[in-house]
Amino acid sequence: MADEYVVVLSNAGSPEEAERIAGALVQEFLAACVNIVPRVRSVYRWQGQVEWAEEWMMLIKTRRSAADALIRRLRALHSYELPEAVILPIQGGLPEYLDWVGANVESEWHDLP
């Protein structure tokens, strides 16, 4: 079912950091695929100030059952004090693609850092 799958959104401060995080998540079977979207412009409030930053957006496809472990790992790998980690449900999609996501993400999780 499509509701077994989610997209986790996050941003990185450099292409190298985005690639390092994406590679680790895929190699560790926490994500089936990570798309890196270059040079998004983020405007946000941080510690009472409005900030502008150039970031690299990561669209991370995974199982819902792996999302919490993925976010813990993302936080451990990330340079930001408070990295973005937003889970969006996948409501539908090409069944074969969703099967591929499921086949490339471990369904059982042990404690990760």
N, C-alpha and C positions, 0 to 999 in steps of 0.2 A: 504494500500500500504506500501511496505517496506520503502519507502523514508520518511515515517512519524516517523521513529525510528532512534535513534542514540546510539552510545556508547560514554560515556565521560570517558577519561583517566585521572587519577590523582594518586599521590603517597602520602603516609603518612610516618612519621618518626618512627613509632612504630606500632606493631600489635594492641595495645590498641586504638591508635588514629584511625587507619583504621576501626576497629570494631565500634567505637563510631560514626564516620562519616557515615559509611554504614548503621548502625541501624537507625540513624536519617533520612537519605534520604529515606529509605524504609518505615519507620513508618509514615513519612509525605507525602507519596504518590508522592514523586518527582522521585523515581526510583522503578522499578519493582524488580530489582535484582542487587546486587553488588558482584562481585567475588573479593576476596582478594588473591593476589599472593604474597607469602612470600619471603622476602629476595632477592629483585632484587638489583643489584649493579648499581648505577647511577653515571655517570661522567658528570660534567657540569661546566660552568664558572659562578661564582657568585661574584659580586663586584670586578672584575678584577683578581680573583684567580680561578684556576682549583680546583674543589672540588670532593671528592669521598664520597659517602654516601650509607649506607644500608637502603633500603626503602621497603615499602609494597605497591604494585601496586593495584589500585582499577579500575576494569572494570565495569562501571556503565551503565546499560541499562535503557533507558528512551524514552519518546516521544520527538520529535524535539520541539514541542510546550512548553515543560516543561524545556528544557535544560538551558535557560537563568536563570530561577528561581532556578534551581538546582545549577548552578554555583555560584549564589549569596549566596545561603545557604552554599555551600561547603566552600566558602571563609570565611563566618562568623564562621563556625565550626572549621576551620583549624588552626593549630599552626604556619604554615609557613607564613612569610611575603608575599611571592608570590607563592601560591600553583599552581601546574600544573593543567590546565583544558583545555583539547583538545577535541573537538567534532569530532567524526568520523561518517559519514553516514553509515547506514546499507543498502546495496544495494539489499539484498534479504535474504531469510531464510525460515524456516518452517512456513507456514502461521499460524498454530495453536499457535506456540510459540510467534510470533509477536502479535497475538490477545491477548495472555496472558499478554504480556508487556503492551499493550494498556489498558487492563482492570485493571491493577494494578498501573497505573499512572494517576493522575487527569488530565483532559484535559483543565480545566480552572484554571488560576492562579491569585491570589491576591498578593499584595506586601508582600514579605517576607523580613526579616532582611538581 
